[in-house]
Amino acid sequence: MSKVAVIMGSDSDYNTLVPAIKLLKEYGVTVDVNVMSAHRTPDLAKEYASNAEANGVDVIIAAAGMAAHLPGVIAAFTTLPVIGVPIKAACLEGMDALLAMVQMPSGIPVATVAINGAKNAAILALQILALSNPELRTKLKVMKENMKLEVLKKNEAIKAEVEKL
């Protein structure tokens, strides 16, 4: 069974990550959720990342705001894919977190999604897992087809509205 770690820098990030956690569980993925800080618990972050693969983790989603060092610290201690979720904070609306994640040094990549883009982080994790899981790949194809059908349905509804004008 596939396992994704969802790590947040603060418990205040939890509500932003709920959509990702729910989606992963919906697709049958085991989710290991933790709060740890790159600054306040750096030894814990290092230990978790260093042992993640041995503990059965396949992909790591790491979320943080402001300086947002957590995804990079995690990525420094593992070869597993790390997906960063920049969290919107009051001062710079999450741009500080976004830039911190996408400006990683060579050799320590963090795949980064949009500010508060937890659901896309989960979808990216599922796509990575689907590389070796045909059943998951099929489920994702169905999801994409359903998204397409929703857009087509909305298109028809708008066309009907325009006809009424």
N, C-alpha and C positions, 0 to 999 in steps of 0.2 A: 504494500500500500504506500502511496506517495505521501510525503510529509513536507509541509511548508512551515517555516518559522516566521512568526510575525512579531517583530520587536519594535517597541516604541520607547522613545526617550523619556516620556512622561505619561502618567496615567491620564493627563488631560488630552492626550492624543487618541485615546481609546474610541470615542464616538466617531472620529474620522475614519478609523480602521474597521469598524463594525461591518460595513458593506463588503469589504474584502474577506473578512473572516467568514461571514455568512455564505458568500459565493463559493469559497473554497470548500466549506463543509457540504454545501449543496452538491458539489461535484465529487464528493466522496473522499476528499483529501483530509488527512489528519493535520490539524493545525496546533502548533505549539506557540502559545502567546506569552510574551514576557515584557516586563518593563525593566530597562537598564539604561544607564546614561554613559555616554562616552566620556563625560567629565566627572561625574560623581561616583560612578562605579566602573572605571576603566578596566580593572582587573577582571571583573565579572564579564564584561563585553568581550575581552580577549579570550577568556576561558570558554565562553559559550561558542564564539566563532571558531576557535581552534578545535573544538570537539563536536561541532555540528554534524559533520559528515559521519563520524563514528557513531553518533546518536541517531542516525537514520534520516537526517534532514536532507532534502533534495534541493530546495531553493529557499532563500531568505528574503523576506520583505522587511526593510528597516525604515522606520518613519521618525522624523525629528523636525523641529522648527528652529528658527533663528540661525545659530551657527551651524546646526545640522551636521555635526561630525559623526554621528552614530553610524550611518551606512558606510562611510569610508573606513572607520575603525573596524567594523565588522569585516568589510571586504579585504582589509589588510591581513587578516588572520585566517582566511579560508580561500579555497579555489572554487567554492560553490557560487552559483550566480546570486548576486545581491541586487535587489530592486529597491531603489530609494523612493520614498514618498515624502516630498517636502510638505511640511505642515504650515498652514497660514498662521502667522503670529501678528499681533497688533501693530508692531512698529513698521515693518516693511511689507506687510501683506503676503509674506511667504517668499518674496523674491530672494531674500537673503539665503533661505534654505535651499531654494531651487539652484541658485548659482553655486552654493557650496557643494551640492551633490554632482552637478554636471562638470565641475572643474577639477575632477580627480586627476592625480598624476598618472602618467603612463604606467601601465602594468597593474593598476588597482582600479578597475572599472566598477562603476555603480550605474546600472541601467536605471534611468530616472524617469518617472512619470510626472504628470502635471501636479501643480500645487493642490493638495487634498485629493489627489487622484488615486485613492486606495482601490477602487473597483478595477481600474485599469491595471494596477499592480497585480491584483489577483488574476486577471485575465492573462497577463504576460506570464505569470508563474504557471498557470494552467497550460499555456502554449509550450513552455519549456518542458513541462512534465509530459506533454502529449508527444514529444519527439520519440519517446520510448513506450508510449501507452496508446495503442490503436483505439481502445474504447473511449478514452478521454478525447482523442482527436476527433472521433465521430461526434461526440457530444458538443464539442466546440464548433464543428461544422453546422450542426443543427442550430446552435445558438446564433451563429452568423446568418444563417438562412432566415431564422425568425426575425432578426433585426432588419433584414432586407424587406421581408413581408410587411413589417410594421411601417417602414418608410413608404412603401407602395400604397398601403392602406391610407396613410396620412395624406399622400399625394392626391389620391382619389377624393378624399374628404375636402381638401382645399379646392380642388377643381369644382366640386359640387357647390361649395360656398361662393366661388367666383361666378358661377352660372346664375346664382340668385341675385347678384348685384345689378 
